[in-house]
Amino acid sequence: AEKREHEKEVLQKAIEENNNFSKMAEEKLTHKMEANKENREAQMAAKLERLREKDKHVEEVRKNKESKDPADETEAD
């Protein structure tokens, strides 16, 4: 009976340790996934900002070119 009780305690302890390990692994994984998500969102925001800046620059160049073209034509005459 004592042997069976001891086996039960050992088994219970093993189950508890396994549960603790699983819980820690899950928390670690969740934390890592959240960090990855935040990094991905930050990178996406930075890329969108650069894209907006490029679009803005292209628009400025287009406007400057349009305003210069008529002047170039009159100078050529």
N, CA, C and O of each residue as an XYZ file, in Angstrom:
308
protein
N       0.831     -1.206      0.000
C       0.000      0.000      0.000
C       0.863      1.253      0.000
O       0.567      2.222     -0.699
N       1.959      1.226      0.809
C       2.867      2.386      0.845
C       3.517      2.597     -0.514
O       3.670      3.724     -0.985
N       3.901      1.471     -1.137
C       4.547      1.543     -2.449
C       3.592      2.177     -3.470
O       3.994      3.021     -4.271
N       2.344      1.761     -3.428
C       1.341      2.295     -4.343
C       1.130      3.792     -4.092
O       0.995      4.568     -5.037
N       1.102      4.190     -2.828
C       0.948      5.610     -2.459
C       2.124      6.419     -2.990
O       1.951      7.516     -3.521
N       3.337      5.854     -2.837
C       4.543      6.530     -3.323
C       4.486      6.678     -4.852
O       4.794      7.744     -5.386
N       4.097      5.619     -5.538
C       3.982      5.670     -7.002
C       2.970      6.735     -7.427
O       3.180      7.460     -8.400
N       1.887      6.812     -6.691
C       0.848      7.804     -6.967
C       1.401      9.220     -6.807
O       1.140     10.091     -7.636
N       2.174      9.446     -5.728
C       2.776     10.764     -5.487
C       3.766     11.120     -6.587
O       3.783     12.249     -7.079
N       4.596     10.141     -6.969
C       5.585     10.375     -8.030
C       4.872     10.717     -9.341
O       5.259     11.649    -10.045
N       3.847      9.963     -9.650
C       3.075     10.208    -10.867
C       2.421     11.589    -10.829
O       2.436     12.321    -11.818
N       1.852     11.931     -9.686
C       1.203     13.236     -9.519
C       2.213     14.366     -9.727
O       1.921     15.371    -10.375
N       3.419     14.175     -9.158
C       4.468     15.192     -9.289
C       4.901     15.326    -10.754
O       5.116     16.434    -11.245
N       5.023     14.203    -11.439
C       5.416     14.223    -12.851
C       4.363     14.946    -13.686
O       4.695     15.738    -14.567
N       3.108     14.670    -13.407
C       2.015     15.332    -14.133
C       2.049     16.835    -13.875
O       1.876     17.634    -14.795
N       2.272     17.212    -12.628
C       2.325     18.629    -12.261
C       3.484     19.335    -12.965
O       3.323     20.439    -13.485
N       4.659     18.687    -12.977
C       5.826     19.272    -13.649
C       5.569     19.409    -15.146
O       5.935     20.410    -15.762
N       4.940     18.401    -15.716
C       4.620     18.444    -17.143
C       3.656     19.587    -17.444
O       3.822     20.305    -18.430
N       2.650     19.751    -16.589
C       1.691     20.844    -16.770
C       2.379     22.198    -16.653
O       2.104     23.112    -17.430
N       3.281     22.321    -15.671
C       4.020     23.575    -15.505
C       4.871     23.867    -16.736
O       4.915     24.997    -17.222
N       5.549     22.825    -17.237
C       6.383     22.995    -18.423
C       5.527     23.438    -19.611
O       5.891     24.358    -20.344
N       4.391     22.773    -19.786
C       3.495     23.109    -20.900
C       3.007     24.550    -20.786
O       2.960     25.286    -21.771
N       2.647     24.934    -19.573
C       2.149     26.287    -19.341
C       3.233     27.321    -19.653
O       2.967     28.335    -20.300
N       4.458     27.056    -19.187
C       5.569     27.978    -19.445
C       5.865     28.060    -20.947
O       6.089     29.145    -21.482
N       5.864     26.916    -21.614
C       6.134     26.888    -23.054
C       5.064     27.674    -23.811
O       5.368     28.414    -24.746
N       3.827     27.507    -23.401
C       2.722     28.216    -24.058
C       2.843     29.723    -23.841
O       2.634     30.505    -24.769
N       3.179     30.129    -22.619
C       3.342     31.561    -22.330
C       4.489     32.152    -23.139
O       4.386     33.255    -23.674
N       5.588     31.394    -23.219
C       6.748     31.854    -23.987
C       6.387     32.025    -25.462
O       6.728     33.024    -26.095
N       5.688     31.023    -25.985
C       5.284     31.059    -27.389
C       4.330     32.221    -27.654
O       4.461     32.922    -28.658
N       3.382     32.419    -26.763
C       2.425     33.518    -26.905
C       3.151     34.858    -26.900
O       2.861     35.737    -27.711
N       4.092     35.002    -25.981
C       4.861     36.248    -25.888
C       5.654     36.484    -27.175
O       5.691     37.596    -27.700
N       6.281     35.424    -27.668
C       7.075     35.527    -28.889
C       6.191     35.909    -30.079
O       6.572     36.737    -30.907
N       5.008     35.296    -30.153
C       4.086     35.598    -31.247
C       3.606     37.043    -31.184
O       3.477     37.702    -32.215
N       3.344     37.533    -29.985
C       2.921     38.930    -29.829
C       4.034     39.876    -30.260
O       3.782     40.871    -30.939
N       5.273     39.559    -29.861
C       6.414     40.399    -30.242
C       6.576     40.398    -31.759
O       6.810     41.446    -32.361
N       6.453     39.225    -32.376
C       6.559     39.134    -33.836
C       5.468     39.946    -34.518
O       5.718     40.625    -35.514
N       4.260     39.871    -33.979
C       3.137     40.616    -34.557
C       3.397     42.118    -34.471
O       3.169     42.852    -35.433
N       3.879     42.569    -33.308
C       4.176     43.998    -33.140
C       5.265     44.441    -34.105
O       5.165     45.509    -34.710
N       6.311     43.619    -34.251
C       7.392     43.957    -35.184
C       6.882     44.019    -36.617
O       7.227     44.927    -37.374
N       6.054     43.041    -36.978
C       5.509     43.005    -38.331
C       4.657     44.242    -38.599
O       4.747     44.841    -39.670
N       3.834     44.623    -37.627
C       2.986     45.806    -37.787
C       3.825     47.075    -37.883
O       3.510     47.976    -38.660
N       4.890     47.143    -37.095
C       5.766     48.318    -37.136
C       6.472     48.410    -38.488
O       6.589     49.493    -39.060
N       6.940     47.271    -38.994
C       7.598     47.265    -40.301
C       6.623     47.663    -41.404
O       6.977     48.409    -42.317
N       5.406     47.165    -41.312
C       4.388     47.499    -42.314
C       4.078     48.993    -42.275
O       3.949     49.633    -43.319
N       3.960     49.541    -41.081
C       3.685     50.976    -40.943
C       4.832     51.791    -41.532
O       4.602     52.800    -42.200
N       6.059     51.357    -41.285
C       7.221     52.071    -41.816
C       7.239     52.003    -43.344
O       7.536     52.995    -44.009
N       6.923     50.838    -43.892
C       6.890     50.699    -45.356
C       5.797     51.572    -45.963
O       6.006     52.211    -46.994
N       4.639     51.597    -45.323
C       3.552     52.447    -45.818
C       3.948     53.917    -45.777
O       3.636     54.673    -46.697
N       4.627     54.319    -44.726
C       5.072     55.708    -44.608
C       6.053     56.050    -45.726
O       5.952     57.109    -46.344
N       7.012     55.142    -45.987
C       7.972     55.380    -47.075
C       7.251     55.453    -48.420
O       7.592     56.269    -49.276
N       6.257     54.593    -48.593
C       5.484     54.596    -49.837
C       4.742     55.920    -50.006
O       4.705     56.481    -51.101
N       4.155     56.415    -48.923
C       3.460     57.712    -48.981
C       4.433     58.834    -49.341
O       4.117     59.711    -50.145
N       5.619     58.792    -48.734
C       6.630     59.813    -49.027
C       7.037     59.752    -50.499
O       7.190     60.786    -51.150
N       7.210     58.539    -51.018
C       7.569     58.395    -52.434
C       6.463     58.937    -53.328
O       6.733     59.654    -54.291
N       5.215     58.594    -53.008
C       4.077     59.091    -53.789
C       4.036     60.615    -53.773
O       3.794     61.260    -54.793
N       4.279     61.170    -52.596
C       4.287     62.625    -52.441
C       5.377     63.238    -53.325
O       5.152     64.243    -53.999
N       6.550     62.623    -53.309
C       7.673     63.119    -54.099
C       7.358     63.018    -55.599
O       7.627     63.947    -56.360
N       6.789     61.890    -56.009
C       6.431     61.707    -57.420
C       5.430     62.778    -57.845
O       5.540     63.343    -58.933
N       4.467     63.049    -56.992
C       3.457     64.069    -57.297
C       4.104     65.451    -57.420
O       3.753     66.226    -58.309
N       5.040     65.754    -56.534
C       5.740     67.048    -56.596
C       6.539     67.165    -57.882
O       6.518     68.206    -58.540
N       7.242     66.101    -58.240
C       8.033     66.107    -59.476
C       7.115     66.294    -60.678
O       7.434     67.048    -61.597
N       5.972     65.606    -60.670
C       5.010     65.718    -61.771
C       4.501     67.159    -61.888
O       4.417     67.702    -62.990
N       4.166     67.771    -60.758
C       3.682     69.157    -60.774
C       4.759     70.103    -61.292
O       4.484     70.986    -62.105
N       5.984     69.911    -60.816
C       7.090     70.763    -61.264
C       7.319     70.608    -62.762
O       7.557     71.589    -63.466
N       7.247     69.371    -63.242
C       7.445     69.117    -64.663
C       6.340     69.776    -65.478
O       6.613     70.377    -66.517
N       5.097     69.668    -65.022
C       3.966     70.273    -65.733
C       4.089     71.791    -65.777
O       3.767     72.417    -66.787
N       4.551     72.374    -64.690
C       4.663     73.831    -64.661
C       5.851     74.310    -65.496
O       5.861     75.454    -65.950
N       6.855     73.448    -65.705
C       8.025     73.845    -66.492
C       7.823     73.609    -67.984
O       8.384     74.340    -68.800
N       7.031     72.602    -68.357
C       6.861     72.240    -69.763
C       6.393     73.403    -70.640
O       7.006     73.650    -71.678
N       5.332     74.127    -70.266
C       4.904     75.246    -71.125
C       6.004     76.302    -71.272
O       6.152     76.887    -72.345
N       6.747     76.545    -70.249
C       7.830     77.524    -70.311
C       8.909     77.045    -71.273
O       9.466     77.839    -72.030
N       9.204     75.754    -71.245
C      10.218     75.200    -72.144
C       9.789     75.370    -73.602
O      10.612     75.675    -74.466
N       8.494     75.172    -73.870
C       7.993     75.289    -75.236
C       8.101     76.723    -75.744
O       8.451     76.939    -76.904
N       7.807     77.709    -74.893
C       7.870     79.100    -75.343
C       9.319     79.525    -75.545
O       9.606     80.340    -76.422
N      10.224     78.989    -74.755
C      11.643     79.321    -74.923
C      12.173     78.727    -76.219
O      13.042     79.314    -76.863
N      11.653     77.565    -76.606
C      12.109     76.898    -77.824
C      11.668     77.668    -79.066
O      12.328     77.573    -80.100
N      10.581     78.421    -78.999
C      10.073     79.181    -80.151
C      10.972     80.301    -80.440
O      10.725     81.066    -81.373
